[in-house]
């Protein structure tokens, strides 16, 4: 506690002395903002598909924040669902897609797959879902 108080007082003194010196620039540390991930839709229903179909959907998302958005991982719930996503940072105001493919081979009946999207935005993770019915 004493160390924290000492460090706080020392930083305050440095700031005051820096401002008191004419001709010297004061450095202000400000957050540049955070990225923010916004999907156009978070659920896609394929409806009825024939068994063996590779059902694909592209989830469009936008960085609505003020810093570059980085998707660190996109985790499907099983090997029957494959995501593809951009690895480069997405600048504020720009959009991109996450392509999700569901392999329906040997998967008759209804399905619902939720994919976790990890990123450097405020929430740290979001979820997108695909669902449908596989018939023969």
C-alpha positions in Angstrom: 0.0 0.0 0.0 2.9 2.4 0.9 4.6 1.5 -2.4 1.5 2.3 -4.4 1.1 5.6 -2.7 4.8 6.5 -3.2 4.6 5.5 -6.9 1.4 7.6 -7.3 3.0 10.7 -5.7 6.1 10.3 -7.8 4.1 10.1 -11.0 2.1 13.2 -10.0 5.3 15.1 -9.3 6.9 14.1 -12.6 3.7 15.2 -14.5 3.6 18.6 -12.7 7.3 19.3 -13.3 7.0 18.3 -17.0 4.1 20.8 -17.4 5.9 23.5 -15.5 8.9 23.5 -17.9 8.3 25.9 -20.8 9.0 24.6 -24.3 8.6 20.9 -23.3 5.9 18.7 -24.6 3.7 16.8 -22.2 3.0 13.2 -23.2 -0.5 12.2 -22.7 -1.4 8.5 -22.8 -4.8 8.0 -24.3 -6.5 4.8 -25.4 -6.9 4.7 -29.1 -10.2 2.9 -28.6 -11.1 -0.7 -29.0 -12.1 -2.8 -31.9 -15.8 -3.9 -31.9 -17.1 -7.0 -33.8 -20.7 -6.7 -35.3 -22.2 -9.6 -37.3 -24.9 -8.9 -39.9 -26.5 -12.1 -38.6 -25.4 -14.7 -36.0 -27.7 -17.6 -37.0 -28.1 -19.2 -40.3 -30.8 -21.9 -41.0 -29.9 -24.1 -44.0 -33.4 -25.6 -43.9 -33.5 -29.1 -45.4 -30.4 -30.4 -47.0 -29.6 -33.7 -48.7 -27.2 -36.0 -46.7 -23.7 -35.7 -48.2 -24.0 -32.0 -49.0 -21.3 -29.6 -48.1 -23.5 -26.8 -46.8 -21.6 -23.4 -46.8 -22.6 -20.0 -45.4 -20.6 -16.8 -45.2 -21.1 -14.7 -42.0 -20.4 -11.1 -42.7 -19.0 -9.0 -39.9 -17.8 -5.4 -39.5 -15.3 -3.7 -37.2 -17.4 -1.0 -35.7 -14.7 0.1 -33.2 -11.8 2.5 -33.4 -8.9 0.1 -33.5 -7.9 -2.9 -35.7 -9.9 -6.1 -35.0 -8.0 -9.4 -34.9 -9.8 -12.8 -34.9 -7.4 -15.0 -32.9 -9.4 -18.2 -33.3 -12.7 -19.5 -34.7 -13.5 -22.8 -33.0 -16.1 -25.2 -34.4 -17.8 -27.6 -32.0 -16.8 -30.7 -34.1 -14.8 -31.8 -37.1 -18.0 -31.8 -39.3 -17.9 -28.0 -39.2 -15.0 -26.1 -40.8 -14.6 -22.3 -40.5 -12.3 -20.1 -42.7 -11.5 -16.6 -41.6 -9.1 -13.7 -42.4 -5.9 -13.8 -40.3 -5.0 -10.1 -41.0 -6.2 -7.2 -38.8 -9.5 -5.7 -39.9 -9.4 -1.9 -39.9 -12.2 0.2 -38.3 -15.2 0.5 -40.6 -14.2 -2.4 -42.8 -16.0 -5.7 -43.3 -15.0 -9.3 -43.9 -16.5 -12.8 -43.8 -16.2 -16.0 -41.9 -17.0 -18.9 -44.2 -18.5 -21.9 -42.4 -18.9 -25.3 -44.1 -21.0 -28.2 -42.6 -20.3 -31.7 -43.9 -23.6 -33.5 -43.7 -22.2 -36.9 -44.7 -23.4 -39.5 -42.1 -25.3 -36.9 -40.1 -29.0 -37.5 -40.8 -31.5 -35.5 -38.7 -31.5 -32.0 -37.3 -28.3 -30.2 -36.4 -27.2 -27.0 -34.7 -23.6 -26.0 -34.5 -22.4 -23.0 -32.6 -18.9 -21.6 -33.5 -16.9 -19.6 -31.0 -15.2 -16.5 -32.5 -12.3 -15.2 -30.3 -11.1 -11.7 -30.9 -9.4 -8.7 -29.4 -12.6 -6.7 -29.0 -14.2 -5.7 -25.7 -16.2 -8.9 -25.3 -13.3 -11.1 -26.3 -15.6 -13.7 -27.9 -18.8 -13.9 -29.9 -20.8 -16.9 -31.3 -22.3 -17.7 -34.6 -24.6 -20.6 -35.3 -25.7 -22.8 -38.2 -28.6 -25.2 -38.1 -30.8 -27.3 -40.4 -32.2 -30.7 -41.1 -30.3 -33.4 -43.0 -32.5 -35.8 -45.0 -31.7 -38.8 -47.1 
